[in-house]
């Protein structure tokens, strides 16, 4: 089965997280979880990271943005990525790792 454009973004982000040795999971909400939860949840050197994946000109919904802001307010990092800025994830992971190593 062909992957959707958003699915390809998720696959690429997961590949980055794997290559960087980051703990992550893709939460399945399906009526049992919390609405608006990011597509990918990760922990980088003790820092909580929520990643919302979009394709093309897709934008995060108000509910998704609320969750990303809640993550940031709690001391984590919440970001939205698409196929044009996926490498932002690698840069962010490396920045967090280097910041924690220096601390």
Biopython code that builds the backbone (N, CA, C, O; Angstrom):
import numpy as np
from Bio.PDB.StructureBuilder import StructureBuilder

atoms = [
    (1, "UNK", "N", (0.832, -1.168, 0.000)),
    (1, "UNK", "CA", (0.000, 0.000, 0.000)),
    (1, "UNK", "C", (0.890, 1.249, 0.000)),
    (1, "UNK", "O", (1.869, 1.323, 0.742)),
    (2, "UNK", "N", (0.545, 2.205, -0.822)),
    (2, "UNK", "CA", (1.328, 3.432, -0.927)),
    (2, "UNK", "C", (1.136, 4.291, 0.313)),
    (2, "UNK", "O", (0.034, 4.388, 0.853)),
    (3, "UNK", "N", (2.205, 4.902, 0.750)),
    (3, "UNK", "CA", (2.152, 5.796, 1.909)),
    (3, "UNK", "C", (1.604, 7.148, 1.480)),
    (3, "UNK", "O", (1.821, 7.597, 0.355)),
    (4, "UNK", "N", (0.895, 7.782, 2.393)),
    (4, "UNK", "CA", (0.418, 9.135, 2.148)),
    (4, "UNK", "C", (1.606, 10.092, 2.266)),
    (4, "UNK", "O", (2.637, 9.722, 2.826)),
    (5, "UNK", "N", (1.477, 11.305, 1.750)),
    (5, "UNK", "CA", (2.562, 12.272, 1.937)),
    (5, "UNK", "C", (2.891, 12.498, 3.415)),
    (5, "UNK", "O", (4.061, 12.606, 3.782)),
    (6, "UNK", "N", (1.858, 12.569, 4.261)),
    (6, "UNK", "CA", (2.122, 12.736, 5.696)),
    (6, "UNK", "C", (2.795, 11.493, 6.269)),
    (6, "UNK", "O", (3.650, 11.599, 7.148)),
    (7, "UNK", "N", (2.419, 10.332, 5.783)),
    (7, "UNK", "CA", (3.049, 9.093, 6.228)),
    (7, "UNK", "C", (4.529, 9.056, 5.893)),
    (7, "UNK", "O", (5.338, 8.541, 6.665)),
    (8, "UNK", "N", (4.878, 9.607, 4.736)),
    (8, "UNK", "CA", (6.293, 9.666, 4.357)),
    (8, "UNK", "C", (7.056, 10.618, 5.270)),
    (8, "UNK", "O", (8.210, 10.356, 5.609)),
    (9, "UNK", "N", (6.426, 11.720, 5.672)),
    (9, "UNK", "CA", (7.064, 12.641, 6.619)),
    (9, "UNK", "C", (7.305, 11.907, 7.943)),
    (9, "UNK", "O", (8.394, 11.991, 8.512)),
    (10, "UNK", "N", (6.299, 11.197, 8.425)),
    (10, "UNK", "CA", (6.461, 10.436, 9.674)),
    (10, "UNK", "C", (7.590, 9.423, 9.553)),
    (10, "UNK", "O", (8.414, 9.298, 10.459)),
    (11, "UNK", "N", (7.631, 8.698, 8.437)),
    (11, "UNK", "CA", (8.687, 7.696, 8.230)),
    (11, "UNK", "C", (10.069, 8.343, 8.285)),
    (11, "UNK", "O", (10.985, 7.805, 8.907)),
    (12, "UNK", "N", (10.216, 9.480, 7.646)),
    (12, "UNK", "CA", (11.509, 10.168, 7.618)),
    (12, "UNK", "C", (11.901, 10.631, 9.020)),
    (12, "UNK", "O", (13.052, 10.482, 9.428)),
    (13, "UNK", "N", (10.943, 11.191, 9.752)),
    (13, "UNK", "CA", (11.226, 11.649, 11.113)),
    (13, "UNK", "C", (11.608, 10.457, 11.995)),
    (13, "UNK", "O", (12.548, 10.550, 12.785)),
    (14, "UNK", "N", (10.896, 9.354, 11.869)),
    (14, "UNK", "CA", (11.227, 8.154, 12.641)),
    (14, "UNK", "C", (12.637, 7.684, 12.300)),
    (14, "UNK", "O", (13.386, 7.300, 13.198)),
    (15, "UNK", "N", (13.015, 7.705, 11.024)),
    (15, "UNK", "CA", (14.373, 7.323, 10.630)),
    (15, "UNK", "C", (15.413, 8.214, 11.300)),
    (15, "UNK", "O", (16.454, 7.729, 11.744)),
    (16, "UNK", "N", (15.138, 9.518, 11.376)),
    (16, "UNK", "CA", (16.048, 10.449, 12.050)),
    (16, "UNK", "C", (16.163, 10.071, 13.519)),
    (16, "UNK", "O", (17.269, 9.970, 14.051)),
    (17, "UNK", "N", (15.030, 9.863, 14.175)),
    (17, "UNK", "CA", (15.047, 9.543, 15.605)),
    (17, "UNK", "C", (15.804, 8.240, 15.868)),
    (17, "UNK", "O", (16.585, 8.152, 16.816)),
    (18, "UNK", "N", (15.572, 7.237, 15.032)),
    (18, "UNK", "CA", (16.296, 5.965, 15.174)),
    (18, "UNK", "C", (17.797, 6.174, 15.020)),
    (18, "UNK", "O", (18.587, 5.678, 15.823)),
    (19, "UNK", "N", (18.180, 6.909, 13.989)),
    (19, "UNK", "CA", (19.612, 7.103, 13.727)),
    (19, "UNK", "C", (20.293, 7.892, 14.840)),
    (19, "UNK", "O", (21.500, 7.764, 15.047)),
    (20, "UNK", "N", (19.524, 8.702, 15.554)),
    (20, "UNK", "CA", (20.072, 9.503, 16.646)),
    (20, "UNK", "C", (19.929, 8.799, 18.003)),
    (20, "UNK", "O", (20.318, 9.350, 19.032)),
    (21, "UNK", "N", (19.371, 7.581, 18.002)),
    (21, "UNK", "CA", (19.233, 6.819, 19.246)),
    (21, "UNK", "C", (18.223, 7.395, 20.215)),
    (21, "UNK", "O", (18.403, 7.305, 21.429)),
    (22, "UNK", "N", (17.168, 7.984, 19.691)),
    (22, "UNK", "CA", (16.148, 8.648, 20.510)),
    (22, "UNK", "C", (15.001, 7.682, 20.816)),
    (22, "UNK", "O", (14.554, 6.942, 19.940)),
    (23, "UNK", "N", (14.531, 7.694, 22.058)),
    (23, "UNK", "CA", (13.337, 6.939, 22.411)),
    (23, "UNK", "C", (12.134, 7.682, 21.835)),
    (23, "UNK", "O", (12.027, 8.900, 21.971)),
    (24, "UNK", "N", (11.222, 6.938, 21.187)),
    (24, "UNK", "CA", (10.043, 7.569, 20.591)),
    (24, "UNK", "C", (8.934, 6.541, 20.468)),
    (24, "UNK", "O", (9.166, 5.336, 20.561)),
    (25, "UNK", "N", (7.731, 7.038, 20.258)),
    (25, "UNK", "CA", (6.612, 6.180, 19.881)),
    (25, "UNK", "C", (5.579, 7.019, 19.151)),
    (25, "UNK", "O", (5.562, 8.246, 19.247)),
    (26, "UNK", "N", (4.714, 6.321, 18.416)),
    (26, "UNK", "CA", (3.624, 6.966, 17.687)),
    (26, "UNK", "C", (2.336, 6.595, 18.410)),
    (26, "UNK", "O", (1.851, 5.472, 18.272)),
    (27, "UNK", "N", (1.777, 7.527, 19.181)),
    (27, "UNK", "CA", (0.577, 7.198, 19.950)),
    (27, "UNK", "C", (-0.627, 6.935, 19.050)),
    (27, "UNK", "O", (-0.846, 7.625, 18.055)),
    (28, "UNK", "N", (-1.384, 5.940, 19.420)),
    (28, "UNK", "CA", (-2.627, 5.622, 18.707)),
    (28, "UNK", "C", (-3.782, 6.119, 19.568)),
    (28, "UNK", "O", (-4.037, 5.577, 20.643)),
    (29, "UNK", "N", (-4.476, 7.142, 19.101)),
    (29, "UNK", "CA", (-5.552, 7.699, 19.916)),
    (29, "UNK", "C", (-6.862, 6.976, 19.666)),
    (29, "UNK", "O", (-7.511, 6.568, 20.629)),
    (30, "UNK", "N", (-7.278, 6.800, 18.439)),
    (30, "UNK", "CA", (-8.440, 6.014, 18.058)),
    (30, "UNK", "C", (-9.608, 5.970, 19.016)),
    (30, "UNK", "O", (-10.177, 4.899, 19.228)),
    (31, "UNK", "N", (-9.986, 7.082, 19.599)),
    (31, "UNK", "CA", (-11.134, 7.119, 20.490)),
    (31, "UNK", "C", (-10.814, 6.788, 21.932)),
    (31, "UNK", "O", (-11.628, 7.043, 22.819)),
    (32, "UNK", "N", (-9.637, 6.221, 22.184)),
    (32, "UNK", "CA", (-9.284, 5.853, 23.553)),
    (32, "UNK", "C", (-8.280, 6.813, 24.167)),
    (32, "UNK", "O", (-8.137, 6.868, 25.388)),
    (33, "UNK", "N", (-7.593, 7.562, 23.336)),
    (33, "UNK", "CA", (-6.568, 8.470, 23.829)),
    (33, "UNK", "C", (-7.059, 9.901, 23.845)),
    (33, "UNK", "O", (-8.253, 10.178, 23.729)),
    (34, "UNK", "N", (-6.127, 10.777, 23.987)),
    (34, "UNK", "CA", (-6.413, 12.205, 24.071)),
    (34, "UNK", "C", (-6.335, 12.827, 22.683)),
    (34, "UNK", "O", (-5.371, 12.588, 21.956)),
    (35, "UNK", "N", (-7.311, 13.603, 22.314)),
    (35, "UNK", "CA", (-7.328, 14.260, 21.010)),
    (35, "UNK", "C", (-6.260, 15.338, 20.947)),
    (35, "UNK", "O", (-5.994, 16.014, 21.941)),
    (36, "UNK", "N", (-5.643, 15.501, 19.770)),
    (36, "UNK", "CA", (-4.653, 16.545, 19.562)),
    (36, "UNK", "C", (-3.241, 16.147, 19.924)),
    (36, "UNK", "O", (-2.315, 16.937, 19.744)),
    (37, "UNK", "N", (-3.052, 14.935, 20.434)),
    (37, "UNK", "CA", (-1.712, 14.476, 20.804)),
    (37, "UNK", "C", (-0.838, 14.457, 19.550)),
    (37, "UNK", "O", (-1.310, 14.059, 18.485)),
    (38, "UNK", "N", (0.427, 14.878, 19.652)),
    (38, "UNK", "CA", (1.302, 14.892, 18.477)),
    (38, "UNK", "C", (1.442, 13.504, 17.846)),
    (38, "UNK", "O", (1.245, 12.484, 18.505)),
    (39, "UNK", "N", (1.783, 13.490, 16.570)),
    (39, "UNK", "CA", (1.951, 12.236, 15.834)),
    (39, "UNK", "C", (3.073, 11.379, 16.404)),
    (39, "UNK", "O", (2.971, 10.153, 16.440)),
    (40, "UNK", "N", (4.136, 12.027, 16.845)),
    (40, "UNK", "CA", (5.293, 11.314, 17.391)),
    (40, "UNK", "C", (5.654, 11.939, 18.730)),
    (40, "UNK", "O", (5.762, 13.159, 18.856)),
    (41, "UNK", "N", (5.837, 11.086, 19.717)),
    (41, "UNK", "CA", (6.248, 11.513, 21.051)),
    (41, "UNK", "C", (7.635, 10.919, 21.289)),
    (41, "UNK", "O", (7.856, 9.730, 21.062)),
    (42, "UNK", "N", (8.563, 11.751, 21.746)),
    (42, "UNK", "CA", (9.938, 11.292, 21.930)),
    (42, "UNK", "C", (10.532, 11.869, 23.212)),
    (42, "UNK", "O", (10.008, 12.818, 23.796)),
    (43, "UNK", "N", (11.635, 11.268, 23.626)),
    (43, "UNK", "CA", (12.397, 11.784, 24.755)),
    (43, "UNK", "C", (13.852, 11.850, 24.320)),
    (43, "UNK", "O", (14.463, 10.838, 23.976)),
    (44, "UNK", "N", (14.395, 13.062, 24.344)),
    (44, "UNK", "CA", (15.773, 13.299, 23.913)),
    (44, "UNK", "C", (16.558, 13.794, 25.114)),
    (44, "UNK", "O", (16.353, 14.917, 25.575)),
    (45, "UNK", "N", (17.454, 12.963, 25.621)),
    (45, "UNK", "CA", (18.303, 13.337, 26.759)),
    (45, "UNK", "C", (17.468, 13.903, 27.915)),
    (45, "UNK", "O", (17.858, 14.873, 28.564)),
    (46, "UNK", "N", (16.318, 13.279, 28.154)),
    (46, "UNK", "CA", (15.461, 13.702, 29.254)),
    (46, "UNK", "C", (14.491, 14.816, 28.920)),
    (46, "UNK", "O", (13.706, 15.221, 29.778)),
    (47, "UNK", "N", (14.524, 15.316, 27.712)),
    (47, "UNK", "CA", (13.621, 16.383, 27.276)),
    (47, "UNK", "C", (12.481, 15.775, 26.466)),
    (47, "UNK", "O", (12.721, 15.041, 25.508)),
    (48, "UNK", "N", (11.242, 16.077, 26.849)),
    (48, "UNK", "CA", (10.056, 15.595, 26.151)),
    (48, "UNK", "C", (9.916, 16.343, 24.839)),
    (48, "UNK", "O", (10.030, 17.568, 24.801)),
    (49, "UNK", "N", (9.668, 15.606, 23.761)),
    (49, "UNK", "CA", (9.541, 16.200, 22.440)),
    (49, "UNK", "C", (8.268, 15.679, 21.776)),
    (49, "UNK", "O", (8.093, 14.470, 21.630)),
    (50, "UNK", "N", (7.388, 16.585, 21.377)),
    (50, "UNK", "CA", (6.178, 16.237, 20.633)),
    (50, "UNK", "C", (6.319, 16.748, 19.211)),
    (50, "UNK", "O", (6.609, 17.925, 18.995)),
    (51, "UNK", "N", (6.112, 15.854, 18.226)),
    (51, "UNK", "CA", (6.301, 16.219, 16.830)),
    (51, "UNK", "C", (5.004, 15.985, 16.068)),
    (51, "UNK", "O", (4.522, 14.857, 15.973)),
    (52, "UNK", "N", (4.450, 17.054, 15.532)),
    (52, "UNK", "CA", (3.255, 16.975, 14.690)),
    (52, "UNK", "C", (3.724, 16.998, 13.239)),
    (52, "UNK", "O", (4.401, 17.937, 12.821)),
    (53, "UNK", "N", (3.370, 15.976, 12.475)),
    (53, "UNK", "CA", (3.800, 15.854, 11.078)),
    (53, "UNK", "C", (2.678, 16.278, 10.140)),
    (53, "UNK", "O", (1.527, 15.876, 10.309)),
    (54, "UNK", "N", (3.020, 17.079, 9.170)),
    (54, "UNK", "CA", (2.067, 17.534, 8.159)),
    (54, "UNK", "C", (2.688, 17.379, 6.784)),
    (54, "UNK", "O", (3.906, 17.254, 6.653)),
    (55, "UNK", "N", (1.859, 17.389, 5.776)),
    (55, "UNK", "CA", (2.349, 17.308, 4.402)),
    (55, "UNK", "C", (1.906, 18.548, 3.641)),
    (55, "UNK", "O", (0.861, 19.132, 3.927)),
    (56, "UNK", "N", (2.720, 18.937, 2.670)),
    (56, "UNK", "CA", (2.367, 20.076, 1.832)),
    (56, "UNK", "C", (2.144, 21.330, 2.648)),
    (56, "UNK", "O", (2.971, 21.714, 3.475)),
    (57, "UNK", "N", (1.011, 21.957, 2.396)),
    (57, "UNK", "CA", (0.678, 23.182, 3.120)),
    (57, "UNK", "C", (-0.195, 22.902, 4.332)),
    (57, "UNK", "O", (-0.781, 23.818, 4.908)),
    (58, "UNK", "N", (-0.279, 21.637, 4.715)),
    (58, "UNK", "CA", (-1.083, 21.266, 5.875)),
    (58, "UNK", "C", (-0.611, 21.992, 7.123)),
    (58, "UNK", "O", (0.588, 22.156, 7.350)),
    (59, "UNK", "N", (-1.548, 22.413, 7.906)),
    (59, "UNK", "CA", (-1.244, 23.138, 9.143)),
    (59, "UNK", "C", (-1.832, 22.372, 10.315)),
    (59, "UNK", "O", (-2.838, 21.676, 10.182)),
    (60, "UNK", "N", (-1.195, 22.513, 11.446)),
    (60, "UNK", "CA", (-1.716, 21.897, 12.661)),
    (60, "UNK", "C", (-3.048, 22.542, 13.008)),
    (60, "UNK", "O", (-3.238, 23.742, 12.812)),
    (61, "UNK", "N", (-3.962, 21.743, 13.522)),
    (61, "UNK", "CA", (-5.257, 22.271, 13.947)),
    (61, "UNK", "C", (-5.084, 23.058, 15.238)),
    (61, "UNK", "O", (-4.038, 22.990, 15.883)),
    (62, "UNK", "N", (-6.103, 23.791, 15.602)),
    (62, "UNK", "CA", (-6.063, 24.548, 16.858)),
    (62, "UNK", "C", (-5.858, 23.599, 18.041)),
    (62, "UNK", "O", (-5.118, 23.920, 18.971)),
    (63, "UNK", "N", (-6.498, 22.451, 18.009)),
    (63, "UNK", "CA", (-6.351, 21.468, 19.084)),
    (63, "UNK", "C", (-4.917, 20.935, 19.144)),
    (63, "UNK", "O", (-4.357, 20.787, 20.230)),
    (64, "UNK", "N", (-4.326, 20.648, 17.990)),
    (64, "UNK", "CA", (-2.942, 20.173, 17.955)),
    (64, "UNK", "C", (-1.985, 21.247, 18.458)),
    (64, "UNK", "O", (-1.049, 20.950, 19.202)),
    (65, "UNK", "N", (-2.215, 22.486, 18.057)),
    (65, "UNK", "CA", (-1.361, 23.580, 18.532)),
    (65, "UNK", "C", (-1.500, 23.768, 20.038)),
    (65, "UNK", "O", (-0.517, 24.040, 20.728)),
    (66, "UNK", "N", (-2.712, 23.622, 20.543)),
    (66, "UNK", "CA", (-2.903, 23.726, 21.992)),
    (66, "UNK", "C", (-2.054, 22.687, 22.716)),
    (66, "UNK", "O", (-1.419, 22.994, 23.725)),
    (67, "UNK", "N", (-2.041, 21.462, 22.204)),
    (67, "UNK", "CA", (-1.250, 20.403, 22.837)),
    (67, "UNK", "C", (0.248, 20.704, 22.753)),
    (67, "UNK", "O", (0.976, 20.478, 23.719)),
    (68, "UNK", "N", (0.713, 21.210, 21.612)),
    (68, "UNK", "CA", (2.128, 21.563, 21.485)),
    (68, "UNK", "C", (2.499, 22.679, 22.455)),
    (68, "UNK", "O", (3.590, 22.670, 23.025)),
    (69, "UNK", "N", (1.599, 23.637, 22.646)),
    (69, "UNK", "CA", (1.852, 24.722, 23.603)),
    (69, "UNK", "C", (1.846, 24.195, 25.037)),
    (69, "UNK", "O", (2.626, 24.659, 25.869)),
    (70, "UNK", "N", (0.985, 23.243, 25.328)),
    (70, "UNK", "CA", (0.961, 22.635, 26.666)),
    (70, "UNK", "C", (2.262, 21.890, 26.938)),
    (70, "UNK", "O", (2.776, 21.921, 28.056)),
    (71, "UNK", "N", (2.791, 21.227, 25.926)),
    (71, "UNK", "CA", (4.068, 20.529, 26.070)),
    (71, "UNK", "C", (5.167, 21.547, 26.392)),
    (71, "UNK", "O", (5.967, 21.336, 27.303)),
    (72, "UNK", "N", (5.200, 22.642, 25.643)),
    (72, "UNK", "CA", (6.205, 23.679, 25.879)),
    (72, "UNK", "C", (6.052, 24.295, 27.271)),
    (72, "UNK", "O", (7.050, 24.551, 27.945)),
    (73, "UNK", "N", (4.823, 24.532, 27.703)),
    (73, "UNK", "CA", (4.585, 25.117, 29.025)),
    (73, "UNK", "C", (5.055, 24.193, 30.143)),
    (73, "UNK", "O", (5.379, 24.648, 31.240)),
    (74, "UNK", "N", (5.089, 22.896, 29.856)),
    (74, "UNK", "CA", (5.526, 21.921, 30.855)),
    (74, "UNK", "C", (7.039, 21.685, 30.801)),
    (74, "UNK", "O", (7.558, 20.852, 31.543)),
    (75, "UNK", "N", (7.748, 22.408, 29.932)),
    (75, "UNK", "CA", (9.196, 22.288, 29.859)),
    (75, "UNK", "C", (9.694, 21.414, 28.724)),
    (75, "UNK", "O", (10.899, 21.193, 28.605)),
    (76, "UNK", "N", (8.798, 20.914, 27.890)),
    (76, "UNK", "CA", (9.195, 20.106, 26.738)),
    (76, "UNK", "C", (9.299, 20.965, 25.493)),
    (76, "UNK", "O", (9.305, 22.195, 25.562)),
    (77, "UNK", "N", (9.381, 20.292, 24.353)),
    (77, "UNK", "CA", (9.475, 20.970, 23.071)),
    (77, "UNK", "C", (8.405, 20.384, 22.160)),
    (77, "UNK", "O", (8.287, 19.165, 22.034)),
    (78, "UNK", "N", (7.633, 21.250, 21.529)),
    (78, "UNK", "CA", (6.621, 20.812, 20.578)),
    (78, "UNK", "C", (6.852, 21.496, 19.241)),
    (78, "UNK", "O", (6.959, 22.720, 19.176)),
    (79, "UNK", "N", (6.929, 20.706, 18.172)),
    (79, "UNK", "CA", (7.198, 21.279, 16.851)),
    (79, "UNK", "C", (6.265, 20.681, 15.804)),
    (79, "UNK", "O", (5.718, 19.591, 15.973)),
    (80, "UNK", "N", (6.102, 21.431, 14.719)),
    (80, "UNK", "CA", (5.367, 20.963, 13.542)),
    (80, "UNK", "C", (6.380, 20.862, 12.410)),
    (80, "UNK", "O", (7.123, 21.807, 12.146)),
    (81, "UNK", "N", (6.406, 19.704, 11.738)),
    (81, "UNK", "CA", (7.318, 19.526, 10.607)),
    (81, "UNK", "C", (6.549, 19.062, 9.380)),
    (81, "UNK", "O", (5.489, 18.444, 9.479)),
    (82, "UNK", "N", (7.112, 19.379, 8.222)),
    (82, "UNK", "CA", (6.576, 18.882, 6.956)),
    (82, "UNK", "C", (7.756, 18.482, 6.083)),
    (82, "UNK", "O", (8.900, 18.503, 6.539)),
    (83, "UNK", "N", (7.492, 18.119, 4.839)),
    (83, "UNK", "CA", (8.573, 17.627, 3.996)),
    (83, "UNK", "C", (9.609, 18.698, 3.669)),
    (83, "UNK", "O", (10.680, 18.375, 3.154)),
    (84, "UNK", "N", (9.318, 19.947, 3.955)),
    (84, "UNK", "CA", (10.258, 21.035, 3.672)),
    (84, "UNK", "C", (11.183, 21.350, 4.841)),
    (84, "UNK", "O", (12.212, 21.999, 4.652)),
    (85, "UNK", "N", (10.834, 20.901, 6.046)),
    (85, "UNK", "CA", (11.681, 21.233, 7.203)),
    (85, "UNK", "C", (11.947, 20.025, 8.113)),
    (85, "UNK", "O", (12.200, 20.196, 9.306)),
    (86, "UNK", "N", (11.891, 18.815, 7.563)),
    (86, "UNK", "CA", (12.087, 17.605, 8.370)),
    (86, "UNK", "C", (13.464, 17.556, 9.020)),
    (86, "UNK", "O", (13.610, 17.009, 10.113)),
    (87, "UNK", "N", (14.473, 18.119, 8.366)),
    (87, "UNK", "CA", (15.816, 18.087, 8.948)),
    (87, "UNK", "C", (15.911, 18.931, 10.211)),
    (87, "UNK", "O", (16.889, 18.848, 10.955)),
    (88, "UNK", "N", (14.888, 19.740, 10.444)),
    (88, "UNK", "CA", (14.812, 20.504, 11.699)),
    (88, "UNK", "C", (14.835, 19.555, 12.892)),
    (88, "UNK", "O", (15.374, 19.888, 13.948)),
    (89, "UNK", "N", (14.252, 18.378, 12.723)),
    (89, "UNK", "CA", (14.214, 17.393, 13.808)),
    (89, "UNK", "C", (15.635, 16.969, 14.172)),
    (89, "UNK", "O", (15.987, 16.936, 15.351)),
    (90, "UNK", "N", (16.450, 16.646, 13.176)),
    (90, "UNK", "CA", (17.834, 16.227, 13.447)),
    (90, "UNK", "C", (18.612, 17.341, 14.142)),
    (90, "UNK", "O", (19.329, 17.092, 15.111)),
    (91, "UNK", "N", (18.470, 18.563, 13.650)),
    (91, "UNK", "CA", (19.178, 19.696, 14.266)),
    (91, "UNK", "C", (18.734, 19.886, 15.712)),
    (91, "UNK", "O", (19.559, 20.125, 16.594)),
    (92, "UNK", "N", (17.425, 19.779, 15.955)),
    (92, "UNK", "CA", (16.898, 19.954, 17.303)),
    (92, "UNK", "C", (17.400, 18.857, 18.234)),
    (92, "UNK", "O", (17.818, 19.142, 19.356)),
    (93, "UNK", "N", (17.364, 17.616, 17.783)),
    (93, "UNK", "CA", (17.846, 16.495, 18.596)),
    (93, "UNK", "C", (19.308, 16.698, 18.964)),
    (93, "UNK", "O", (19.694, 16.530, 20.121)),
    (94, "UNK", "N", (20.101, 17.051, 17.997)),
    (94, "UNK", "CA", (21.537, 17.249, 18.258)),
    (94, "UNK", "C", (21.780, 18.439, 19.179)),
    (94, "UNK", "O", (22.675, 18.404, 20.024)),
    (95, "UNK", "N", (20.989, 19.481, 19.017)),
    (95, "UNK", "CA", (21.122, 20.650, 19.896)),
    (95, "UNK", "C", (20.784, 20.284, 21.332)),
    (95, "UNK", "O", (21.501, 20.672, 22.254)),
    (96, "UNK", "N", (19.701, 19.542, 21.533)),
    (96, "UNK", "CA", (19.310, 19.120, 22.877)),
    (96, "UNK", "C", (20.399, 18.234, 23.485)),
    (96, "UNK", "O", (20.773, 18.413, 24.644)),
    (97, "UNK", "N", (20.904, 17.280, 22.703)),
    (97, "UNK", "CA", (21.972, 16.399, 23.209)),
    (97, "UNK", "C", (23.206, 17.178, 23.604)),
    (97, "UNK", "O", (23.777, 16.935, 24.667)),
    (98, "UNK", "N", (23.629, 18.110, 22.768)),
    (98, "UNK", "CA", (24.834, 18.867, 23.086)),
    (98, "UNK", "C", (24.611, 19.781, 24.272)),
    (98, "UNK", "O", (25.528, 19.982, 25.068)),
    (99, "UNK", "N", (23.425, 20.340, 24.413)),
    (99, "UNK", "CA", (23.110, 21.191, 25.546)),
    (99, "UNK", "C", (23.158, 20.371, 26.838)),
    (99, "UNK", "O", (23.702, 20.821, 27.847)),
    (100, "UNK", "N", (22.582, 19.159, 26.799)),
    (100, "UNK", "CA", (22.582, 18.312, 27.999)),
    (100, "UNK", "C", (23.983, 17.831, 28.351)),
    (100, "UNK", "O", (24.319, 17.725, 29.531)),
    (101, "UNK", "N", (24.808, 17.537, 27.341)),
    (101, "UNK", "CA", (26.184, 17.102, 27.594)),
    (101, "UNK", "C", (27.006, 18.213, 28.222)),
    (101, "UNK", "O", (27.877, 17.952, 29.052)),
    (102, "UNK", "N", (26.730, 19.461, 27.827)),
    (102, "UNK", "CA", (27.474, 20.594, 28.355)),
    (102, "UNK", "C", (27.056, 20.968, 29.768)),
    (102, "UNK", "O", (27.806, 21.612, 30.502)),
    (103, "UNK", "N", (25.847, 20.555, 30.140)),
    (103, "UNK", "CA", (25.320, 20.927, 31.473)),
    (103, "UNK", "C", (25.980, 20.144, 32.585)),
    (103, "UNK", "O", (25.651, 20.337, 33.755)),
]
sb = StructureBuilder()
sb.init_structure("model")
sb.init_model(0)
sb.init_chain("A")
sb.init_seg("    ")
for serial, (resi, resn, name, xyz) in enumerate(atoms, 1):
    if name == "N":
        sb.init_residue(resn, " ", resi, " ")
    sb.init_atom(name, np.array(xyz, "f"), 0.0, 1.0, " ", f" {name:<3s}", serial, name[0])
structure = sb.get_structure()
